[in-house]
Amino acid sequence: MTTLVYLIPVALFLGALGLSGFLWALRSGQYEDLDGAAERILIEPDERDSEGRQSN
C-alpha cells in the first residue's frame, strides 16, 4: 500500500509530461502538413553542385 503513495504521483507526473509534450507539438505546428513529408520523398530534387549551380 505504501508503494501506491509513490507510484500514483509518478504516474500523474508522467501523464502530465506526455500531455504537455503533445500540446507543445500541436502548438508548434508539427501536425500541420501530414501529407507533405510523404509526398516529398517521392519528388526527385534538382541535381545541383555545392555552389547551387545546375550541373550538366
mmCIF entry with sequence, helices, sheets and N, C-alpha, C, O atoms, coordinates in Angstrom:
data_MODEL
# 
_entry.id   MODEL 
# 
_entity.id                         1 
_entity.type                       polymer 
_entity.pdbx_number_of_molecules   1 
# 
_entity_poly.entity_id                      1 
_entity_poly.type                           'polypeptide(L)' 
_entity_poly.nstd_linkage                   no 
_entity_poly.nstd_monomer                   no 
_entity_poly.pdbx_seq_one_letter_code       MTTLVYLIPVALFLGALGLSGFLWALRSGQYEDLDGAAERILIEPDERDSEGRQSN 
_entity_poly.pdbx_seq_one_letter_code_can   MTTLVYLIPVALFLGALGLSGFLWALRSGQYEDLDGAAERILIEPDERDSEGRQSN 
_entity_poly.pdbx_strand_id                 A 
# 
loop_
_entity_poly_seq.entity_id 
_entity_poly_seq.num 
_entity_poly_seq.mon_id 
_entity_poly_seq.hetero 
1 1  MET n 
1 2  THR n 
1 3  THR n 
1 4  LEU n 
1 5  VAL n 
1 6  TYR n 
1 7  LEU n 
1 8  ILE n 
1 9  PRO n 
1 10 VAL n 
1 11 ALA n 
1 12 LEU n 
1 13 PHE n 
1 14 LEU n 
1 15 GLY n 
1 16 ALA n 
1 17 LEU n 
1 18 GLY n 
1 19 LEU n 
1 20 SER n 
1 21 GLY n 
1 22 PHE n 
1 23 LEU n 
1 24 TRP n 
1 25 ALA n 
1 26 LEU n 
1 27 ARG n 
1 28 SER n 
1 29 GLY n 
1 30 GLN n 
1 31 TYR n 
1 32 GLU n 
1 33 ASP n 
1 34 LEU n 
1 35 ASP n 
1 36 GLY n 
1 37 ALA n 
1 38 ALA n 
1 39 GLU n 
1 40 ARG n 
1 41 ILE n 
1 42 LEU n 
1 43 ILE n 
1 44 GLU n 
1 45 PRO n 
1 46 ASP n 
1 47 GLU n 
1 48 ARG n 
1 49 ASP n 
1 50 SER n 
1 51 GLU n 
1 52 GLY n 
1 53 ARG n 
1 54 GLN n 
1 55 SER n 
1 56 ASN n 
# 
_struct_asym.id          A 
_struct_asym.entity_id   1 
# 
loop_
_struct_conf.conf_type_id 
_struct_conf.id 
_struct_conf.pdbx_PDB_helix_id 
_struct_conf.beg_label_comp_id 
_struct_conf.beg_label_asym_id 
_struct_conf.beg_label_seq_id 
_struct_conf.pdbx_beg_PDB_ins_code 
_struct_conf.end_label_comp_id 
_struct_conf.end_label_asym_id 
_struct_conf.end_label_seq_id 
_struct_conf.pdbx_end_PDB_ins_code 
_struct_conf.beg_auth_comp_id 
_struct_conf.beg_auth_asym_id 
_struct_conf.beg_auth_seq_id 
_struct_conf.end_auth_comp_id 
_struct_conf.end_auth_asym_id 
_struct_conf.end_auth_seq_id 
_struct_conf.pdbx_PDB_helix_class 
_struct_conf.details 
_struct_conf.pdbx_PDB_helix_length 
HELX_P HELX_P1 AA1 THR A 2  ? ARG A 27 ? THR A 2  ARG A 27 1 ? 26 
HELX_P HELX_P2 AA2 LEU A 34 ? ARG A 40 ? LEU A 34 ARG A 40 1 ? 7  
# 
_struct_conf_type.id          HELX_P 
_struct_conf_type.criteria    ? 
_struct_conf_type.reference   ? 
# 
loop_
_atom_site.group_PDB 
_atom_site.id 
_atom_site.type_symbol 
_atom_site.label_atom_id 
_atom_site.label_alt_id 
_atom_site.label_comp_id 
_atom_site.label_asym_id 
_atom_site.label_entity_id 
_atom_site.label_seq_id 
_atom_site.pdbx_PDB_ins_code 
_atom_site.Cartn_x 
_atom_site.Cartn_y 
_atom_site.Cartn_z 
_atom_site.occupancy 
_atom_site.B_iso_or_equiv 
_atom_site.pdbx_formal_charge 
_atom_site.auth_seq_id 
_atom_site.auth_comp_id 
_atom_site.auth_asym_id 
_atom_site.auth_atom_id 
_atom_site.pdbx_PDB_model_num 
ATOM 1   N N  . MET A 1 1  ? 0.818  -1.194 0.000   1.00 0.00 ? 1  MET A N  1 
ATOM 2   C CA . MET A 1 1  ? 0.000  0.000  0.000   1.00 0.00 ? 1  MET A CA 1 
ATOM 3   C C  . MET A 1 1  ? 0.863  1.261  0.000   1.00 0.00 ? 1  MET A C  1 
ATOM 4   O O  . MET A 1 1  ? 0.478  2.287  -0.559  1.00 0.00 ? 1  MET A O  1 
ATOM 5   N N  . THR A 1 2  ? 2.008  1.173  0.618   1.00 0.00 ? 2  THR A N  1 
ATOM 6   C CA . THR A 1 2  ? 2.862  2.355  0.669   1.00 0.00 ? 2  THR A CA 1 
ATOM 7   C C  . THR A 1 2  ? 3.498  2.652  -0.691  1.00 0.00 ? 2  THR A C  1 
ATOM 8   O O  . THR A 1 2  ? 3.890  3.786  -0.966  1.00 0.00 ? 2  THR A O  1 
ATOM 9   N N  . THR A 1 3  ? 3.594  1.628  -1.533  1.00 0.00 ? 3  THR A N  1 
ATOM 10  C CA . THR A 1 3  ? 4.162  1.884  -2.861  1.00 0.00 ? 3  THR A CA 1 
ATOM 11  C C  . THR A 1 3  ? 3.223  2.725  -3.711  1.00 0.00 ? 3  THR A C  1 
ATOM 12  O O  . THR A 1 3  ? 3.670  3.438  -4.609  1.00 0.00 ? 3  THR A O  1 
ATOM 13  N N  . LEU A 1 4  ? 1.919  2.649  -3.436  1.00 0.00 ? 4  LEU A N  1 
ATOM 14  C CA . LEU A 1 4  ? 0.964  3.478  -4.174  1.00 0.00 ? 4  LEU A CA 1 
ATOM 15  C C  . LEU A 1 4  ? 1.177  4.960  -3.896  1.00 0.00 ? 4  LEU A C  1 
ATOM 16  O O  . LEU A 1 4  ? 0.872  5.807  -4.736  1.00 0.00 ? 4  LEU A O  1 
ATOM 17  N N  . VAL A 1 5  ? 1.701  5.267  -2.718  1.00 0.00 ? 5  VAL A N  1 
ATOM 18  C CA . VAL A 1 5  ? 1.977  6.660  -2.372  1.00 0.00 ? 5  VAL A CA 1 
ATOM 19  C C  . VAL A 1 5  ? 3.049  7.221  -3.317  1.00 0.00 ? 5  VAL A C  1 
ATOM 20  O O  . VAL A 1 5  ? 3.047  8.416  -3.615  1.00 0.00 ? 5  VAL A O  1 
ATOM 21  N N  . TYR A 1 6  ? 3.940  6.382  -3.776  1.00 0.00 ? 6  TYR A N  1 
ATOM 22  C CA . TYR A 1 6  ? 4.980  6.816  -4.703  1.00 0.00 ? 6  TYR A CA 1 
ATOM 23  C C  . TYR A 1 6  ? 4.544  6.663  -6.157  1.00 0.00 ? 6  TYR A C  1 
ATOM 24  O O  . TYR A 1 6  ? 4.844  7.522  -6.987  1.00 0.00 ? 6  TYR A O  1 
ATOM 25  N N  . LEU A 1 7  ? 3.848  5.595  -6.467  1.00 0.00 ? 7  LEU A N  1 
ATOM 26  C CA . LEU A 1 7  ? 3.524  5.296  -7.858  1.00 0.00 ? 7  LEU A CA 1 
ATOM 27  C C  . LEU A 1 7  ? 2.452  6.224  -8.441  1.00 0.00 ? 7  LEU A C  1 
ATOM 28  O O  . LEU A 1 7  ? 2.526  6.581  -9.616  1.00 0.00 ? 7  LEU A O  1 
ATOM 29  N N  . ILE A 1 8  ? 1.489  6.608  -7.659  1.00 0.00 ? 8  ILE A N  1 
ATOM 30  C CA . ILE A 1 8  ? 0.414  7.474  -8.176  1.00 0.00 ? 8  ILE A CA 1 
ATOM 31  C C  . ILE A 1 8  ? 0.943  8.855  -8.564  1.00 0.00 ? 8  ILE A C  1 
ATOM 32  O O  . ILE A 1 8  ? 0.620  9.321  -9.657  1.00 0.00 ? 8  ILE A O  1 
ATOM 33  N N  . PRO A 1 9  ? 1.727  9.530  -7.741  1.00 0.00 ? 9  PRO A N  1 
ATOM 34  C CA . PRO A 1 9  ? 2.279  10.820 -8.190  1.00 0.00 ? 9  PRO A CA 1 
ATOM 35  C C  . PRO A 1 9  ? 3.221  10.689 -9.387  1.00 0.00 ? 9  PRO A C  1 
ATOM 36  O O  . PRO A 1 9  ? 3.230  11.552 -10.264 1.00 0.00 ? 9  PRO A O  1 
ATOM 37  N N  . VAL A 1 10 ? 4.004  9.627  -9.429  1.00 0.00 ? 10 VAL A N  1 
ATOM 38  C CA . VAL A 1 10 ? 4.896  9.418  -10.569 1.00 0.00 ? 10 VAL A CA 1 
ATOM 39  C C  . VAL A 1 10 ? 4.079  9.206  -11.838 1.00 0.00 ? 10 VAL A C  1 
ATOM 40  O O  . VAL A 1 10 ? 4.419  9.760  -12.884 1.00 0.00 ? 10 VAL A O  1 
ATOM 41  N N  . ALA A 1 11 ? 3.014  8.420  -11.768 1.00 0.00 ? 11 ALA A N  1 
ATOM 42  C CA . ALA A 1 11 ? 2.163  8.187  -12.924 1.00 0.00 ? 11 ALA A CA 1 
ATOM 43  C C  . ALA A 1 11 ? 1.461  9.464  -13.362 1.00 0.00 ? 11 ALA A C  1 
ATOM 44  O O  . ALA A 1 11 ? 1.342  9.717  -14.561 1.00 0.00 ? 11 ALA A O  1 
ATOM 45  N N  . LEU A 1 12 ? 1.001  10.260 -12.432 1.00 0.00 ? 12 LEU A N  1 
ATOM 46  C CA . LEU A 1 12 ? 0.365  11.534 -12.768 1.00 0.00 ? 12 LEU A CA 1 
ATOM 47  C C  . LEU A 1 12 ? 1.367  12.495 -13.397 1.00 0.00 ? 12 LEU A C  1 
ATOM 48  O O  . LEU A 1 12 ? 1.033  13.206 -14.345 1.00 0.00 ? 12 LEU A O  1 
ATOM 49  N N  . PHE A 1 13 ? 2.588  12.522 -12.879 1.00 0.00 ? 13 PHE A N  1 
ATOM 50  C CA . PHE A 1 13 ? 3.624  13.380 -13.430 1.00 0.00 ? 13 PHE A CA 1 
ATOM 51  C C  . PHE A 1 13 ? 3.972  12.969 -14.859 1.00 0.00 ? 13 PHE A C  1 
ATOM 52  O O  . PHE A 1 13 ? 4.089  13.827 -15.733 1.00 0.00 ? 13 PHE A O  1 
ATOM 53  N N  . LEU A 1 14 ? 4.138  11.673 -15.107 1.00 0.00 ? 14 LEU A N  1 
ATOM 54  C CA . LEU A 1 14 ? 4.462  11.201 -16.453 1.00 0.00 ? 14 LEU A CA 1 
ATOM 55  C C  . LEU A 1 14 ? 3.315  11.457 -17.424 1.00 0.00 ? 14 LEU A C  1 
ATOM 56  O O  . LEU A 1 14 ? 3.547  11.789 -18.587 1.00 0.00 ? 14 LEU A O  1 
ATOM 57  N N  . GLY A 1 15 ? 2.092  11.307 -16.958 1.00 0.00 ? 15 GLY A N  1 
ATOM 58  C CA . GLY A 1 15 ? 0.939  11.616 -17.803 1.00 0.00 ? 15 GLY A CA 1 
ATOM 59  C C  . GLY A 1 15 ? 0.873  13.088 -18.161 1.00 0.00 ? 15 GLY A C  1 
ATOM 60  O O  . GLY A 1 15 ? 0.600  13.442 -19.308 1.00 0.00 ? 15 GLY A O  1 
ATOM 61  N N  . ALA A 1 16 ? 1.121  13.944 -17.186 1.00 0.00 ? 16 ALA A N  1 
ATOM 62  C CA . ALA A 1 16 ? 1.131  15.389 -17.442 1.00 0.00 ? 16 ALA A CA 1 
ATOM 63  C C  . ALA A 1 16 ? 2.286  15.769 -18.356 1.00 0.00 ? 16 ALA A C  1 
ATOM 64  O O  . ALA A 1 16 ? 2.139  16.659 -19.193 1.00 0.00 ? 16 ALA A O  1 
ATOM 65  N N  . LEU A 1 17 ? 3.430  15.112 -18.213 1.00 0.00 ? 17 LEU A N  1 
ATOM 66  C CA . LEU A 1 17 ? 4.574  15.365 -19.078 1.00 0.00 ? 17 LEU A CA 1 
ATOM 67  C C  . LEU A 1 17 ? 4.258  14.977 -20.526 1.00 0.00 ? 17 LEU A C  1 
ATOM 68  O O  . LEU A 1 17 ? 4.592  15.708 -21.458 1.00 0.00 ? 17 LEU A O  1 
ATOM 69  N N  . GLY A 1 18 ? 3.620  13.833 -20.702 1.00 0.00 ? 18 GLY A N  1 
ATOM 70  C CA . GLY A 1 18 ? 3.228  13.403 -22.050 1.00 0.00 ? 18 GLY A CA 1 
ATOM 71  C C  . GLY A 1 18 ? 2.186  14.319 -22.664 1.00 0.00 ? 18 GLY A C  1 
ATOM 72  O O  . GLY A 1 18 ? 2.262  14.636 -23.851 1.00 0.00 ? 18 GLY A O  1 
ATOM 73  N N  . LEU A 1 19 ? 1.227  14.743 -21.883 1.00 0.00 ? 19 LEU A N  1 
ATOM 74  C CA . LEU A 1 19 ? 0.196  15.661 -22.368 1.00 0.00 ? 19 LEU A CA 1 
ATOM 75  C C  . LEU A 1 19 ? 0.791  17.006 -22.741 1.00 0.00 ? 19 LEU A C  1 
ATOM 76  O O  . LEU A 1 19 ? 0.424  17.584 -23.764 1.00 0.00 ? 19 LEU A O  1 
ATOM 77  N N  . SER A 1 20 ? 1.709  17.513 -21.921 1.00 0.00 ? 20 SER A N  1 
ATOM 78  C CA . SER A 1 20 ? 2.318  18.801 -22.250 1.00 0.00 ? 20 SER A CA 1 
ATOM 79  C C  . SER A 1 20 ? 3.197  18.688 -23.493 1.00 0.00 ? 20 SER A C  1 
ATOM 80  O O  . SER A 1 20 ? 3.266  19.634 -24.278 1.00 0.00 ? 20 SER A O  1 
ATOM 81  N N  . GLY A 1 21 ? 3.865  17.564 -23.688 1.00 0.00 ? 21 GLY A N  1 
ATOM 82  C CA . GLY A 1 21 ? 4.640  17.352 -24.914 1.00 0.00 ? 21 GLY A CA 1 
ATOM 83  C C  . GLY A 1 21 ? 3.752  17.304 -26.147 1.00 0.00 ? 21 GLY A C  1 
ATOM 84  O O  . GLY A 1 21 ? 4.114  17.842 -27.193 1.00 0.00 ? 21 GLY A O  1 
ATOM 85  N N  . PHE A 1 22 ? 2.611  16.674 -26.035 1.00 0.00 ? 22 PHE A N  1 
ATOM 86  C CA . PHE A 1 22 ? 1.666  16.617 -27.147 1.00 0.00 ? 22 PHE A CA 1 
ATOM 87  C C  . PHE A 1 22 ? 1.094  17.991 -27.460 1.00 0.00 ? 22 PHE A C  1 
ATOM 88  O O  . PHE A 1 22 ? 0.977  18.366 -28.626 1.00 0.00 ? 22 PHE A O  1 
ATOM 89  N N  . LEU A 1 23 ? 0.738  18.743 -26.424 1.00 0.00 ? 23 LEU A N  1 
ATOM 90  C CA . LEU A 1 23 ? 0.203  20.089 -26.649 1.00 0.00 ? 23 LEU A CA 1 
ATOM 91  C C  . LEU A 1 23 ? 1.257  21.010 -27.240 1.00 0.00 ? 23 LEU A C  1 
ATOM 92  O O  . LEU A 1 23 ? 0.934  21.864 -28.066 1.00 0.00 ? 23 LEU A O  1 
ATOM 93  N N  . TRP A 1 24 ? 2.513  20.853 -26.833 1.00 0.00 ? 24 TRP A N  1 
ATOM 94  C CA . TRP A 1 24 ? 3.592  21.637 -27.416 1.00 0.00 ? 24 TRP A CA 1 
ATOM 95  C C  . TRP A 1 24 ? 3.732  21.325 -28.903 1.00 0.00 ? 24 TRP A C  1 
ATOM 96  O O  . TRP A 1 24 ? 3.915  22.232 -29.715 1.00 0.00 ? 24 TRP A O  1 
ATOM 97  N N  . ALA A 1 25 ? 3.647  20.039 -29.263 1.00 0.00 ? 25 ALA A N  1 
ATOM 98  C CA . ALA A 1 25 ? 3.759  19.647 -30.662 1.00 0.00 ? 25 ALA A CA 1 
ATOM 99  C C  . ALA A 1 25 ? 2.600  20.211 -31.479 1.00 0.00 ? 25 ALA A C  1 
ATOM 100 O O  . ALA A 1 25 ? 2.792  20.609 -32.628 1.00 0.00 ? 25 ALA A O  1 
ATOM 101 N N  . LEU A 1 26 ? 1.410  20.250 -30.906 1.00 0.00 ? 26 LEU A N  1 
ATOM 102 C CA . LEU A 1 26 ? 0.274  20.839 -31.608 1.00 0.00 ? 26 LEU A CA 1 
ATOM 103 C C  . LEU A 1 26 ? 0.479  22.327 -31.848 1.00 0.00 ? 26 LEU A C  1 
ATOM 104 O O  . LEU A 1 26 ? 0.226  22.821 -32.947 1.00 0.00 ? 26 LEU A O  1 
ATOM 105 N N  . ARG A 1 27 ? 0.935  23.039 -30.833 1.00 0.00 ? 27 ARG A N  1 
ATOM 106 C CA . ARG A 1 27 ? 1.106  24.497 -30.947 1.00 0.00 ? 27 ARG A CA 1 
ATOM 107 C C  . ARG A 1 27 ? 2.263  24.874 -31.856 1.00 0.00 ? 27 ARG A C  1 
ATOM 108 O O  . ARG A 1 27 ? 2.227  25.935 -32.479 1.00 0.00 ? 27 ARG A O  1 
ATOM 109 N N  . SER A 1 28 ? 3.287  24.038 -31.950 1.00 0.00 ? 28 SER A N  1 
ATOM 110 C CA . SER A 1 28 ? 4.446  24.384 -32.768 1.00 0.00 ? 28 SER A CA 1 
ATOM 111 C C  . SER A 1 28 ? 4.260  23.984 -34.223 1.00 0.00 ? 28 SER A C  1 
ATOM 112 O O  . SER A 1 28 ? 5.151  24.215 -35.041 1.00 0.00 ? 28 SER A O  1 
ATOM 113 N N  . GLY A 1 29 ? 3.113  23.385 -34.565 1.00 0.00 ? 29 GLY A N  1 
ATOM 114 C CA . GLY A 1 29 ? 2.815  23.094 -35.964 1.00 0.00 ? 29 GLY A CA 1 
ATOM 115 C C  . GLY A 1 29 ? 3.364  21.774 -36.462 1.00 0.00 ? 29 GLY A C  1 
ATOM 116 O O  . GLY A 1 29 ? 3.543  21.611 -37.668 1.00 0.00 ? 29 GLY A O  1 
ATOM 117 N N  . GLN A 1 30 ? 3.637  20.829 -35.585 1.00 0.00 ? 30 GLN A N  1 
ATOM 118 C CA . GLN A 1 30 ? 4.179  19.547 -36.008 1.00 0.00 ? 30 GLN A CA 1 
ATOM 119 C C  . GLN A 1 30 ? 3.179  18.730 -36.834 1.00 0.00 ? 30 GLN A C  1 
ATOM 120 O O  . GLN A 1 30 ? 3.583  17.876 -37.623 1.00 0.00 ? 30 GLN A O  1 
ATOM 121 N N  . TYR A 1 31 ? 1.904  18.983 -36.662 1.00 0.00 ? 31 TYR A N  1 
ATOM 122 C CA . TYR A 1 31 ? 0.885  18.201 -37.346 1.00 0.00 ? 31 TYR A CA 1 
ATOM 123 C C  . TYR A 1 31 ? 0.195  18.987 -38.453 1.00 0.00 ? 31 TYR A C  1 
ATOM 124 O O  . TYR A 1 31 ? -0.889 18.601 -38.890 1.00 0.00 ? 31 TYR A O  1 
ATOM 125 N N  . GLU A 1 32 ? 0.796  20.082 -38.917 1.00 0.00 ? 32 GLU A N  1 
ATOM 126 C CA . GLU A 1 32 ? 0.160  20.922 -39.931 1.00 0.00 ? 32 GLU A CA 1 
ATOM 127 C C  . GLU A 1 32 ? 0.128  20.258 -41.297 1.00 0.00 ? 32 GLU A C  1 
ATOM 128 O O  . GLU A 1 32 ? -0.924 20.219 -41.934 1.00 0.00 ? 32 GLU A O  1 
ATOM 129 N N  . ASP A 1 33 ? 1.254  19.736 -41.760 1.00 0.00 ? 33 ASP A N  1 
ATOM 130 C CA . ASP A 1 33 ? 1.359  19.192 -43.114 1.00 0.00 ? 33 ASP A CA 1 
ATOM 131 C C  . ASP A 1 33 ? 1.665  17.704 -43.046 1.00 0.00 ? 33 ASP A C  1 
ATOM 132 O O  . ASP A 1 33 ? 2.828  17.305 -43.120 1.00 0.00 ? 33 ASP A O  1 
ATOM 133 N N  . LEU A 1 34 ? 0.641  16.888 -42.906 1.00 0.00 ? 34 LEU A N  1 
ATOM 134 C CA . LEU A 1 34 ? 0.849  15.450 -42.762 1.00 0.00 ? 34 LEU A CA 1 
ATOM 135 C C  . LEU A 1 34 ? 1.202  14.780 -44.080 1.00 0.00 ? 34 LEU A C  1 
ATOM 136 O O  . LEU A 1 34 ? 1.914  13.776 -44.087 1.00 0.00 ? 34 LEU A O  1 
ATOM 137 N N  . ASP A 1 35 ? 0.719  15.315 -45.195 1.00 0.00 ? 35 ASP A N  1 
ATOM 138 C CA . ASP A 1 35 ? 0.986  14.693 -46.492 1.00 0.00 ? 35 ASP A CA 1 
ATOM 139 C C  . ASP A 1 35 ? 2.280  15.199 -47.118 1.00 0.00 ? 35 ASP A C  1 
ATOM 140 O O  . ASP A 1 35 ? 2.795  14.569 -48.043 1.00 0.00 ? 35 ASP A O  1 
ATOM 141 N N  . GLY A 1 36 ? 2.809  16.298 -46.649 1.00 0.00 ? 36 GLY A N  1 
ATOM 142 C CA . GLY A 1 36 ? 3.999  16.885 -47.259 1.00 0.00 ? 36 GLY A CA 1 
ATOM 143 C C  . GLY A 1 36 ? 5.207  15.975 -47.206 1.00 0.00 ? 36 GLY A C  1 
ATOM 144 O O  . GLY A 1 36 ? 5.895  15.809 -48.214 1.00 0.00 ? 36 GLY A O  1 
ATOM 145 N N  . ALA A 1 37 ? 5.480  15.385 -46.066 1.00 0.00 ? 37 ALA A N  1 
ATOM 146 C CA . ALA A 1 37 ? 6.645  14.512 -45.939 1.00 0.00 ? 37 ALA A CA 1 
ATOM 147 C C  . ALA A 1 37 ? 6.469  13.238 -46.767 1.00 0.00 ? 37 ALA A C  1 
ATOM 148 O O  . ALA A 1 37 ? 7.437  12.720 -47.322 1.00 0.00 ? 37 ALA A O  1 
ATOM 149 N N  . ALA A 1 38 ? 5.263  12.744 -46.848 1.00 0.00 ? 38 ALA A N  1 
ATOM 150 C CA . ALA A 1 38 ? 5.020  11.539 -47.632 1.00 0.00 ? 38 ALA A CA 1 
ATOM 151 C C  . ALA A 1 38 ? 5.204  11.801 -49.120 1.00 0.00 ? 38 ALA A C  1 
ATOM 152 O O  . ALA A 1 38 ? 5.696  10.935 -49.844 1.00 0.00 ? 38 ALA A O  1 
ATOM 153 N N  . GLU A 1 39 ? 4.815  12.979 -49.581 1.00 0.00 ? 39 GLU A N  1 
ATOM 154 C CA . GLU A 1 39 ? 4.979  13.310 -50.991 1.00 0.00 ? 39 GLU A CA 1 
ATOM 155 C C  . GLU A 1 39 ? 6.390  13.788 -51.300 1.00 0.00 ? 39 GLU A C  1 
ATOM 156 O O  . GLU A 1 39 ? 6.880  13.586 -52.411 1.00 0.00 ? 39 GLU A O  1 
ATOM 157 N N  . ARG A 1 40 ? 7.044  14.411 -50.345 1.00 0.00 ? 40 ARG A N  1 
ATOM 158 C CA . ARG A 1 40 ? 8.385  14.949 -50.557 1.00 0.00 ? 40 ARG A CA 1 
ATOM 159 C C  . ARG A 1 40 ? 9.391  13.850 -50.856 1.00 0.00 ? 40 ARG A C  1 
ATOM 160 O O  . ARG A 1 40 ? 10.363 14.083 -51.575 1.00 0.00 ? 40 ARG A O  1 
ATOM 161 N N  . ILE A 1 41 ? 9.175  12.661 -50.317 1.00 0.00 ? 41 ILE A N  1 
ATOM 162 C CA . ILE A 1 41 ? 10.118 11.570 -50.545 1.00 0.00 ? 41 ILE A CA 1 
ATOM 163 C C  . ILE A 1 41 ? 10.026 11.051 -51.978 1.00 0.00 ? 41 ILE A C  1 
ATOM 164 O O  . ILE A 1 41 ? 10.973 10.444 -52.479 1.00 0.00 ? 41 ILE A O  1 
ATOM 165 N N  . LEU A 1 42 ? 8.897  11.284 -52.636 1.00 0.00 ? 42 LEU A N  1 
ATOM 166 C CA . LEU A 1 42 ? 8.709  10.802 -53.996 1.00 0.00 ? 42 LEU A CA 1 
ATOM 167 C C  . LEU A 1 42 ? 9.232  11.780 -55.051 1.00 0.00 ? 42 LEU A C  1 
ATOM 168 O O  . LEU A 1 42 ? 9.486  11.381 -56.187 1.00 0.00 ? 42 LEU A O  1 
ATOM 169 N N  . ILE A 1 43 ? 9.393  13.045 -54.689 1.00 0.00 ? 43 ILE A N  1 
ATOM 170 C CA . ILE A 1 43 ? 9.832  14.065 -55.626 1.00 0.00 ? 43 ILE A CA 1 
ATOM 171 C C  . ILE A 1 43 ? 11.353 14.084 -55.665 1.00 0.00 ? 43 ILE A C  1 
ATOM 172 O O  . ILE A 1 43 ? 12.005 14.219 -54.629 1.00 0.00 ? 43 ILE A O  1 
ATOM 173 N N  . GLU A 1 44 ? 11.913 13.950 -56.849 1.00 0.00 ? 44 GLU A N  1 
ATOM 174 C CA . GLU A 1 44 ? 13.354 13.952 -57.003 1.00 0.00 ? 44 GLU A CA 1 
ATOM 175 C C  . GLU A 1 44 ? 13.860 15.388 -57.065 1.00 0.00 ? 44 GLU A C  1 
ATOM 176 O O  . GLU A 1 44 ? 13.402 16.160 -57.906 1.00 0.00 ? 44 GLU A O  1 
ATOM 177 N N  . PRO A 1 45 ? 14.781 15.759 -56.205 1.00 0.00 ? 45 PRO A N  1 
ATOM 178 C CA . PRO A 1 45 ? 15.273 17.145 -56.229 1.00 0.00 ? 45 PRO A CA 1 
ATOM 179 C C  . PRO A 1 45 ? 16.165 17.389 -57.444 1.00 0.00 ? 45 PRO A C  1 
ATOM 180 O O  . PRO A 1 45 ? 16.715 16.452 -58.023 1.00 0.00 ? 45 PRO A O  1 
ATOM 181 N N  . ASP A 1 46 ? 16.299 18.662 -57.821 1.00 0.00 ? 46 ASP A N  1 
ATOM 182 C CA . ASP A 1 46 ? 17.204 19.016 -58.906 1.00 0.00 ? 46 ASP A CA 1 
ATOM 183 C C  . ASP A 1 46 ? 18.630 18.682 -58.493 1.00 0.00 ? 46 ASP A C  1 
ATOM 184 O O  . ASP A 1 46 ? 19.004 18.820 -57.329 1.00 0.00 ? 46 ASP A O  1 
ATOM 185 N N  . GLU A 1 47 ? 19.418 18.241 -59.469 1.00 0.00 ? 47 GLU A N  1 
ATOM 186 C CA . GLU A 1 47 ? 20.817 17.958 -59.175 1.00 0.00 ? 47 GLU A CA 1 
ATOM 187 C C  . GLU A 1 47 ? 21.595 19.261 -59.264 1.00 0.00 ? 47 GLU A C  1 
ATOM 188 O O  . GLU A 1 47 ? 21.704 19.855 -60.337 1.00 0.00 ? 47 GLU A O  1 
ATOM 189 N N  . ARG A 1 48 ? 22.134 19.704 -58.134 1.00 0.00 ? 48 ARG A N  1 
ATOM 190 C CA . ARG A 1 48 ? 22.898 20.947 -58.074 1.00 0.00 ? 48 ARG A CA 1 
ATOM 191 C C  . ARG A 1 48 ? 24.224 20.666 -57.387 1.00 0.00 ? 48 ARG A C  1 
ATOM 192 O O  . ARG A 1 48 ? 24.322 19.786 -56.531 1.00 0.00 ? 48 ARG A O  1 
ATOM 193 N N  . ASP A 1 49 ? 25.239 21.424 -57.773 1.00 0.00 ? 49 ASP A N  1 
ATOM 194 C CA . ASP A 1 49 ? 26.531 21.247 -57.130 1.00 0.00 ? 49 ASP A CA 1 
ATOM 195 C C  . ASP A 1 49 ? 26.560 21.996 -55.798 1.00 0.00 ? 49 ASP A C  1 
ATOM 196 O O  . ASP A 1 49 ? 25.544 22.542 -55.368 1.00 0.00 ? 49 ASP A O  1 
ATOM 197 N N  . SER A 1 50 ? 27.709 22.022 -55.155 1.00 0.00 ? 50 SER A N  1 
ATOM 198 C CA . SER A 1 50 ? 27.795 22.605 -53.822 1.00 0.00 ? 50 SER A CA 1 
ATOM 199 C C  . SER A 1 50 ? 27.575 24.116 -53.818 1.00 0.00 ? 50 SER A C  1 
ATOM 200 O O  . SER A 1 50 ? 27.230 24.680 -52.779 1.00 0.00 ? 50 SER A O  1 
ATOM 201 N N  . GLU A 1 51 ? 27.769 24.787 -54.962 1.00 0.00 ? 51 GLU A N  1 
ATOM 202 C CA . GLU A 1 51 ? 27.566 26.238 -55.021 1.00 0.00 ? 51 GLU A CA 1 
ATOM 203 C C  . GLU A 1 51 ? 26.169 26.615 -55.490 1.00 0.00 ? 51 GLU A C  1 
ATOM 204 O O  . GLU A 1 51 ? 25.875 27.798 -55.657 1.00 0.00 ? 51 GLU A O  1 
ATOM 205 N N  . GLY A 1 52 ? 25.322 25.650 -55.701 1.00 0.00 ? 52 GLY A N  1 
ATOM 206 C CA . GLY A 1 52 ? 23.940 25.917 -56.075 1.00 0.00 ? 52 GLY A CA 1 
ATOM 207 C C  . GLY A 1 52 ? 23.701 26.052 -57.560 1.00 0.00 ? 52 GLY A C  1 
ATOM 208 O O  . GLY A 1 52 ? 22.602 26.421 -57.973 1.00 0.00 ? 52 GLY A O  1 
ATOM 209 N N  . ARG A 1 53 ? 24.733 25.752 -58.402 1.00 0.00 ? 53 ARG A N  1 
ATOM 210 C CA . ARG A 1 53 ? 24.554 25.852 -59.848 1.00 0.00 ? 53 ARG A CA 1 
ATOM 211 C C  . ARG A 1 53 ? 24.068 24.521 -60.388 1.00 0.00 ? 53 ARG A C  1 
ATOM 212 O O  . ARG A 1 53 ? 24.395 23.459 -59.858 1.00 0.00 ? 53 ARG A O  1 
ATOM 213 N N  . GLN A 1 54 ? 23.283 24.599 -61.449 1.00 0.00 ? 54 GLN A N  1 
ATOM 214 C CA . GLN A 1 54 ? 22.771 23.407 -62.117 1.00 0.00 ? 54 GLN A CA 1 
ATOM 215 C C  . GLN A 1 54 ? 23.921 22.648 -62.765 1.00 0.00 ? 54 GLN A C  1 
ATOM 216 O O  . GLN A 1 54 ? 24.692 23.242 -63.519 1.00 0.00 ? 54 GLN A O  1 
ATOM 217 N N  . SER A 1 55 ? 24.058 21.361 -62.495 1.00 0.00 ? 55 SER A N  1 
ATOM 218 C CA . SER A 1 55 ? 25.119 20.586 -63.118 1.00 0.00 ? 55 SER A CA 1 
ATOM 219 C C  . SER A 1 55 ? 24.659 20.059 -64.470 1.00 0.00 ? 55 SER A C  1 
ATOM 220 O O  . SER A 1 55 ? 23.470 19.819 -64.681 1.00 0.00 ? 55 SER A O  1 
ATOM 221 N N  . ASN A 1 56 ? 25.614 19.878 -65.387 1.00 0.00 ? 56 ASN A N  1 
ATOM 222 C CA . ASN A 1 56 ? 25.294 19.401 -66.755 1.00 0.00 ? 56 ASN A CA 1 
ATOM 223 C C  . ASN A 1 56 ? 25.535 17.935 -66.897 1.00 0.00 ? 56 ASN A C  1 
ATOM 224 O O  . ASN A 1 56 ? 25.319 17.376 -67.972 1.00 0.00 ? 56 ASN A O  1 
# 
